[in-house]
């Protein structure tokens, strides 16, 4: 059953400069990475939007300025969800996670907490594969309006629930959190 209380923000506006071409257009299982990720999000939430150039098929918006980085993208997504009268939390998902699954996304949507829920993999938080509370989405807007560019400031909030491997290992493998920055990353994940 798709969540009405949790929305989703798909971030697709990265430059892909290290990858060498637009990684949102990499073909995974017969479809582009952007469309594949959008479909997965649409399976778990009622309201999903894209922040980027509009490559996923989801309704989209852009961060200001375009290319402002992930925190600016989260803030733009939060503003768009407000405009659409969504007042709850939201999954925030980067478009470059080729092994992400519906099961992991459902797990994040359904985690029992009013706080933000951010998986931790090998000691590193995964803020672009997380569920952010309305309070922290509003915090992203505030941070961007005050000139902050780093997503780290959002992740360091006191009310963030860190999900360690023992929390998520029943539904996911750590490869699902691996983003593709280089062409070699696809080969290392077994994707050709």
ChimeraX commands (.cxc) that place a marker at each C-alpha (Angstrom):
marker #1 position 0.00,0.00,0.00 radius 0.5
marker #1 position 1.42,3.37,-1.02 radius 0.5
marker #1 position 2.00,5.89,1.73 radius 0.5
marker #1 position 0.04,9.13,1.77 radius 0.5
marker #1 position 1.87,10.52,4.80 radius 0.5
marker #1 position 5.35,10.13,3.28 radius 0.5
marker #1 position 6.18,11.70,-0.09 radius 0.5
marker #1 position 9.34,11.34,-2.19 radius 0.5
marker #1 position 11.91,13.66,-3.69 radius 0.5
marker #1 position 14.03,12.20,-6.50 radius 0.5
marker #1 position 17.22,14.19,-7.05 radius 0.5
marker #1 position 18.40,13.96,-10.66 radius 0.5
marker #1 position 20.15,17.23,-11.36 radius 0.5
marker #1 position 23.80,16.34,-10.85 radius 0.5
marker #1 position 26.30,17.23,-13.55 radius 0.5
marker #1 position 27.63,13.65,-13.96 radius 0.5
marker #1 position 31.03,15.15,-14.81 radius 0.5
marker #1 position 33.04,12.28,-13.31 radius 0.5
marker #1 position 30.79,9.72,-14.99 radius 0.5
marker #1 position 31.41,11.15,-18.46 radius 0.5
marker #1 position 27.75,11.26,-19.56 radius 0.5
marker #1 position 24.33,11.78,-18.00 radius 0.5
marker #1 position 24.10,8.89,-15.53 radius 0.5
marker #1 position 20.33,9.31,-15.19 radius 0.5
marker #1 position 20.15,7.86,-18.71 radius 0.5
marker #1 position 22.12,4.67,-17.96 radius 0.5
marker #1 position 19.99,1.69,-18.96 radius 0.5
marker #1 position 19.18,-0.69,-16.08 radius 0.5
marker #1 position 16.85,-3.61,-16.79 radius 0.5
marker #1 position 15.66,-2.09,-20.06 radius 0.5
marker #1 position 14.87,1.40,-18.76 radius 0.5
marker #1 position 16.80,4.48,-17.75 radius 0.5
marker #1 position 18.07,4.80,-14.21 radius 0.5
marker #1 position 15.89,7.89,-13.71 radius 0.5
marker #1 position 12.69,6.16,-14.82 radius 0.5
marker #1 position 13.53,2.96,-12.90 radius 0.5
marker #1 position 14.03,4.97,-9.68 radius 0.5
marker #1 position 10.85,6.99,-10.25 radius 0.5
marker #1 position 8.82,3.80,-10.72 radius 0.5
marker #1 position 10.20,2.35,-7.48 radius 0.5
marker #1 position 9.28,5.51,-5.58 radius 0.5
marker #1 position 5.81,5.52,-7.10 radius 0.5
marker #1 position 5.28,1.99,-5.80 radius 0.5
marker #1 position 5.76,3.09,-2.18 radius 0.5
marker #1 position 4.37,6.65,-1.97 radius 0.5
marker #1 position 1.39,8.51,-3.43 radius 0.5
marker #1 position 3.27,11.76,-4.06 radius 0.5
marker #1 position 6.67,11.74,-5.76 radius 0.5
marker #1 position 8.46,14.61,-7.47 radius 0.5
marker #1 position 11.78,15.08,-9.24 radius 0.5
marker #1 position 14.23,17.87,-8.59 radius 0.5
marker #1 position 16.18,18.12,-11.81 radius 0.5
marker #1 position 15.77,18.40,-15.58 radius 0.5
marker #1 position 12.61,16.28,-15.84 radius 0.5
marker #1 position 14.05,12.96,-16.97 radius 0.5
marker #1 position 12.09,10.59,-14.71 radius 0.5
marker #1 position 8.49,11.09,-15.77 radius 0.5
marker #1 position 7.62,12.53,-12.35 radius 0.5
marker #1 position 6.39,16.11,-11.89 radius 0.5
marker #1 position 9.54,18.17,-11.57 radius 0.5
marker #1 position 11.01,21.36,-10.23 radius 0.5
marker #1 position 14.53,22.80,-10.20 radius 0.5
marker #1 position 16.77,24.02,-7.43 radius 0.5
marker #1 position 17.81,27.67,-7.57 radius 0.5
marker #1 position 20.36,28.07,-8.87 radius 0.5
marker #1 position 20.43,24.87,-10.95 radius 0.5
marker #1 position 23.46,22.84,-9.96 radius 0.5
marker #1 position 23.34,24.26,-6.42 radius 0.5
marker #1 position 24.06,20.86,-4.91 radius 0.5
marker #1 position 22.11,18.26,-2.99 radius 0.5
marker #1 position 21.06,20.48,-0.06 radius 0.5
marker #1 position 19.62,23.03,-2.51 radius 0.5
marker #1 position 17.84,20.18,-4.29 radius 0.5
marker #1 position 16.33,18.90,-1.03 radius 0.5
marker #1 position 15.16,22.43,-0.20 radius 0.5
marker #1 position 13.61,22.86,-3.66 radius 0.5
marker #1 position 11.86,19.53,-3.29 radius 0.5
marker #1 position 10.58,20.50,0.16 radius 0.5
marker #1 position 9.19,23.76,-1.22 radius 0.5
marker #1 position 7.49,21.94,-4.10 radius 0.5
marker #1 position 5.91,19.45,-1.68 radius 0.5
marker #1 position 4.62,22.38,0.40 radius 0.5
marker #1 position 3.17,23.88,-2.76 radius 0.5
marker #1 position 1.40,20.57,-3.35 radius 0.5
marker #1 position 0.02,20.69,0.22 radius 0.5
marker #1 position 2.11,17.80,1.50 radius 0.5
marker #1 position 2.93,18.48,5.13 radius 0.5
marker #1 position 4.62,15.19,6.09 radius 0.5
marker #1 position 8.01,13.64,5.74 radius 0.5
marker #1 position 9.64,12.61,2.47 radius 0.5
marker #1 position 12.00,10.01,1.12 radius 0.5
marker #1 position 14.96,11.76,-0.47 radius 0.5
marker #1 position 16.64,9.60,-3.07 radius 0.5
marker #1 position 19.53,10.30,-5.40 radius 0.5
marker #1 position 19.02,9.14,-8.95 radius 0.5
marker #1 position 22.35,7.30,-9.11 radius 0.5
marker #1 position 21.64,4.25,-6.93 radius 0.5
marker #1 position 21.23,1.47,-9.52 radius 0.5
marker #1 position 20.60,-1.36,-7.05 radius 0.5
marker #1 position 18.00,0.34,-4.84 radius 0.5
marker #1 position 14.92,-1.81,-4.22 radius 0.5
marker #1 position 11.27,-1.31,-3.42 radius 0.5
marker #1 position 11.78,-3.33,-0.23 radius 0.5
marker #1 position 14.40,-0.91,1.11 radius 0.5
marker #1 position 12.24,2.10,0.24 radius 0.5
marker #1 position 9.23,0.56,2.00 radius 0.5
marker #1 position 11.43,-0.13,5.01 radius 0.5
marker #1 position 12.40,3.55,5.22 radius 0.5
marker #1 position 8.80,4.72,4.74 radius 0.5
marker #1 position 7.52,2.41,7.49 radius 0.5
marker #1 position 10.26,2.92,10.11 radius 0.5
marker #1 position 8.51,3.85,13.37 radius 0.5
marker #1 position 9.70,7.36,14.20 radius 0.5
marker #1 position 8.58,10.95,13.75 radius 0.5
marker #1 position 12.24,11.90,13.28 radius 0.5
marker #1 position 14.35,11.72,10.15 radius 0.5
marker #1 position 15.60,8.22,9.39 radius 0.5
marker #1 position 19.02,7.94,7.75 radius 0.5
marker #1 position 20.79,4.64,7.07 radius 0.5
marker #1 position 24.44,4.36,8.03 radius 0.5
marker #1 position 26.74,2.18,5.95 radius 0.5
marker #1 position 30.28,1.48,7.17 radius 0.5
marker #1 position 30.09,4.51,9.44 radius 0.5
marker #1 position 28.81,6.88,6.73 radius 0.5
marker #1 position 25.34,8.37,6.74 radius 0.5
marker #1 position 23.33,8.05,3.52 radius 0.5
marker #1 position 21.37,11.33,3.42 radius 0.5
marker #1 position 20.38,10.82,-0.22 radius 0.5
marker #1 position 18.73,7.49,0.56 radius 0.5
marker #1 position 16.78,8.51,3.64 radius 0.5
marker #1 position 13.42,9.65,5.00 radius 0.5
marker #1 position 13.55,13.26,6.18 radius 0.5
marker #1 position 11.02,14.64,8.64 radius 0.5
marker #1 position 8.97,17.72,7.81 radius 0.5
marker #1 position 10.98,19.59,10.44 radius 0.5
marker #1 position 14.26,18.71,8.73 radius 0.5
marker #1 position 12.86,19.44,5.25 radius 0.5
marker #1 position 11.94,22.89,6.55 radius 0.5
marker #1 position 15.43,23.02,8.05 radius 0.5
marker #1 position 16.91,22.41,4.61 radius 0.5
marker #1 position 15.02,25.41,3.26 radius 0.5
marker #1 position 16.27,27.52,6.18 radius 0.5
marker #1 position 19.88,26.38,5.69 radius 0.5
marker #1 position 19.85,27.16,1.97 radius 0.5
marker #1 position 18.26,30.56,2.59 radius 0.5
marker #1 position 21.16,31.27,4.96 radius 0.5
marker #1 position 23.81,30.38,2.39 radius 0.5
marker #1 position 24.64,26.86,3.61 radius 0.5
marker #1 position 25.50,24.45,0.80 radius 0.5
marker #1 position 26.59,21.26,2.53 radius 0.5
marker #1 position 24.11,18.47,3.17 radius 0.5
marker #1 position 26.24,17.50,6.17 radius 0.5
marker #1 position 24.58,20.30,8.19 radius 0.5
marker #1 position 21.21,18.64,7.74 radius 0.5
marker #1 position 22.55,15.18,8.65 radius 0.5
marker #1 position 24.05,16.49,11.89 radius 0.5
marker #1 position 20.71,17.42,13.46 radius 0.5
marker #1 position 20.06,15.94,16.92 radius 0.5
marker #1 position 16.75,14.38,15.92 radius 0.5
marker #1 position 18.15,12.16,13.14 radius 0.5
marker #1 position 17.68,8.42,13.73 radius 0.5
marker #1 position 20.74,6.61,12.41 radius 0.5
marker #1 position 19.92,3.16,11.10 radius 0.5
marker #1 position 22.94,0.91,11.44 radius 0.5
marker #1 position 23.49,-2.30,9.48 radius 0.5
marker #1 position 21.72,-4.41,12.10 radius 0.5
marker #1 position 18.59,-2.30,11.45 radius 0.5
marker #1 position 18.53,-2.53,7.65 radius 0.5
marker #1 position 20.40,-5.77,6.86 radius 0.5
marker #1 position 17.19,-7.86,6.79 radius 0.5
marker #1 position 15.89,-5.85,3.81 radius 0.5
marker #1 position 19.00,-4.62,2.02 radius 0.5
marker #1 position 22.59,-5.31,1.08 radius 0.5
marker #1 position 25.11,-2.50,1.34 radius 0.5
marker #1 position 25.50,-2.47,-2.47 radius 0.5
marker #1 position 22.03,-0.91,-2.64 radius 0.5
marker #1 position 23.49,2.26,-1.12 radius 0.5
marker #1 position 26.35,2.49,-3.64 radius 0.5
marker #1 position 26.05,5.43,-6.02 radius 0.5
marker #1 position 27.69,5.46,-9.41 radius 0.5
marker #1 position 30.20,8.24,-9.90 radius 0.5
marker #1 position 32.40,6.58,-12.54 radius 0.5
marker #1 position 31.78,4.11,-15.36 radius 0.5
marker #1 position 33.91,1.58,-13.42 radius 0.5
marker #1 position 31.35,1.68,-10.60 radius 0.5
marker #1 position 28.83,-0.04,-12.89 radius 0.5
marker #1 position 31.27,-2.85,-13.64 radius 0.5
marker #1 position 32.14,-3.25,-9.95 radius 0.5
marker #1 position 28.41,-3.63,-9.17 radius 0.5
marker #1 position 28.04,-6.21,-11.93 radius 0.5
marker #1 position 26.04,-3.90,-14.21 radius 0.5
marker #1 position 27.15,-3.66,-17.83 radius 0.5
marker link #1:1,2 radius 0.2
marker link #1:2,3 radius 0.2
marker link #1:3,4 radius 0.2
marker link #1:4,5 radius 0.2
marker link #1:5,6 radius 0.2
marker link #1:6,7 radius 0.2
marker link #1:7,8 radius 0.2
marker link #1:8,9 radius 0.2
marker link #1:9,10 radius 0.2
marker link #1:10,11 radius 0.2
marker link #1:11,12 radius 0.2
marker link #1:12,13 radius 0.2
marker link #1:13,14 radius 0.2
marker link #1:14,15 radius 0.2
marker link #1:15,16 radius 0.2
marker link #1:16,17 radius 0.2
marker link #1:17,18 radius 0.2
marker link #1:18,19 radius 0.2
marker link #1:19,20 radius 0.2
marker link #1:20,21 radius 0.2
marker link #1:21,22 radius 0.2
marker link #1:22,23 radius 0.2
marker link #1:23,24 radius 0.2
marker link #1:24,25 radius 0.2
marker link #1:25,26 radius 0.2
marker link #1:26,27 radius 0.2
marker link #1:27,28 radius 0.2
marker link #1:28,29 radius 0.2
marker link #1:29,30 radius 0.2
marker link #1:30,31 radius 0.2
marker link #1:31,32 radius 0.2
marker link #1:32,33 radius 0.2
marker link #1:33,34 radius 0.2
marker link #1:34,35 radius 0.2
marker link #1:35,36 radius 0.2
marker link #1:36,37 radius 0.2
marker link #1:37,38 radius 0.2
marker link #1:38,39 radius 0.2
marker link #1:39,40 radius 0.2
marker link #1:40,41 radius 0.2
marker link #1:41,42 radius 0.2
marker link #1:42,43 radius 0.2
marker link #1:43,44 radius 0.2
marker link #1:44,45 radius 0.2
marker link #1:45,46 radius 0.2
marker link #1:46,47 radius 0.2
marker link #1:47,48 radius 0.2
marker link #1:48,49 radius 0.2
marker link #1:49,50 radius 0.2
marker link #1:50,51 radius 0.2
marker link #1:51,52 radius 0.2
marker link #1:52,53 radius 0.2
marker link #1:53,54 radius 0.2
marker link #1:54,55 radius 0.2
marker link #1:55,56 radius 0.2
marker link #1:56,57 radius 0.2
marker link #1:57,58 radius 0.2
marker link #1:58,59 radius 0.2
marker link #1:59,60 radius 0.2
marker link #1:60,61 radius 0.2
marker link #1:61,62 radius 0.2
marker link #1:62,63 radius 0.2
marker link #1:63,64 radius 0.2
marker link #1:64,65 radius 0.2
marker link #1:65,66 radius 0.2
marker link #1:66,67 radius 0.2
marker link #1:67,68 radius 0.2
marker link #1:68,69 radius 0.2
marker link #1:69,70 radius 0.2
marker link #1:70,71 radius 0.2
marker link #1:71,72 radius 0.2
marker link #1:72,73 radius 0.2
marker link #1:73,74 radius 0.2
marker link #1:74,75 radius 0.2
marker link #1:75,76 radius 0.2
marker link #1:76,77 radius 0.2
marker link #1:77,78 radius 0.2
marker link #1:78,79 radius 0.2
marker link #1:79,80 radius 0.2
marker link #1:80,81 radius 0.2
marker link #1:81,82 radius 0.2
marker link #1:82,83 radius 0.2
marker link #1:83,84 radius 0.2
marker link #1:84,85 radius 0.2
marker link #1:85,86 radius 0.2
marker link #1:86,87 radius 0.2
marker link #1:87,88 radius 0.2
marker link #1:88,89 radius 0.2
marker link #1:89,90 radius 0.2
marker link #1:90,91 radius 0.2
marker link #1:91,92 radius 0.2
marker link #1:92,93 radius 0.2
marker link #1:93,94 radius 0.2
marker link #1:94,95 radius 0.2
marker link #1:95,96 radius 0.2
marker link #1:96,97 radius 0.2
marker link #1:97,98 radius 0.2
marker link #1:98,99 radius 0.2
marker link #1:99,100 radius 0.2
marker link #1:100,101 radius 0.2
marker link #1:101,102 radius 0.2
marker link #1:102,103 radius 0.2
marker link #1:103,104 radius 0.2
marker link #1:104,105 radius 0.2
marker link #1:105,106 radius 0.2
marker link #1:106,107 radius 0.2
marker link #1:107,108 radius 0.2
marker link #1:108,109 radius 0.2
marker link #1:109,110 radius 0.2
marker link #1:110,111 radius 0.2
marker link #1:111,112 radius 0.2
marker link #1:112,113 radius 0.2
marker link #1:113,114 radius 0.2
marker link #1:114,115 radius 0.2
marker link #1:115,116 radius 0.2
marker link #1:116,117 radius 0.2
marker link #1:117,118 radius 0.2
marker link #1:118,119 radius 0.2
marker link #1:119,120 radius 0.2
marker link #1:120,121 radius 0.2
marker link #1:121,122 radius 0.2
marker link #1:122,123 radius 0.2
marker link #1:123,124 radius 0.2
marker link #1:124,125 radius 0.2
marker link #1:125,126 radius 0.2
marker link #1:126,127 radius 0.2
marker link #1:127,128 radius 0.2
marker link #1:128,129 radius 0.2
marker link #1:129,130 radius 0.2
marker link #1:130,131 radius 0.2
marker link #1:131,132 radius 0.2
marker link #1:132,133 radius 0.2
marker link #1:133,134 radius 0.2
marker link #1:134,135 radius 0.2
marker link #1:135,136 radius 0.2
marker link #1:136,137 radius 0.2
marker link #1:137,138 radius 0.2
marker link #1:138,139 radius 0.2
marker link #1:139,140 radius 0.2
marker link #1:140,141 radius 0.2
marker link #1:141,142 radius 0.2
marker link #1:142,143 radius 0.2
marker link #1:143,144 radius 0.2
marker link #1:144,145 radius 0.2
marker link #1:145,146 radius 0.2
marker link #1:146,147 radius 0.2
marker link #1:147,148 radius 0.2
marker link #1:148,149 radius 0.2
marker link #1:149,150 radius 0.2
marker link #1:150,151 radius 0.2
marker link #1:151,152 radius 0.2
marker link #1:152,153 radius 0.2
marker link #1:153,154 radius 0.2
marker link #1:154,155 radius 0.2
marker link #1:155,156 radius 0.2
marker link #1:156,157 radius 0.2
marker link #1:157,158 radius 0.2
marker link #1:158,159 radius 0.2
marker link #1:159,160 radius 0.2
marker link #1:160,161 radius 0.2
marker link #1:161,162 radius 0.2
marker link #1:162,163 radius 0.2
marker link #1:163,164 radius 0.2
marker link #1:164,165 radius 0.2
marker link #1:165,166 radius 0.2
marker link #1:166,167 radius 0.2
marker link #1:167,168 radius 0.2
marker link #1:168,169 radius 0.2
marker link #1:169,170 radius 0.2
marker link #1:170,171 radius 0.2
marker link #1:171,172 radius 0.2
marker link #1:172,173 radius 0.2
marker link #1:173,174 radius 0.2
marker link #1:174,175 radius 0.2
marker link #1:175,176 radius 0.2
marker link #1:176,177 radius 0.2
marker link #1:177,178 radius 0.2
marker link #1:178,179 radius 0.2
marker link #1:179,180 radius 0.2
marker link #1:180,181 radius 0.2
marker link #1:181,182 radius 0.2
marker link #1:182,183 radius 0.2
marker link #1:183,184 radius 0.2
marker link #1:184,185 radius 0.2
marker link #1:185,186 radius 0.2
marker link #1:186,187 radius 0.2
marker link #1:187,188 radius 0.2
marker link #1:188,189 radius 0.2
marker link #1:189,190 radius 0.2
marker link #1:190,191 radius 0.2
marker link #1:191,192 radius 0.2
view
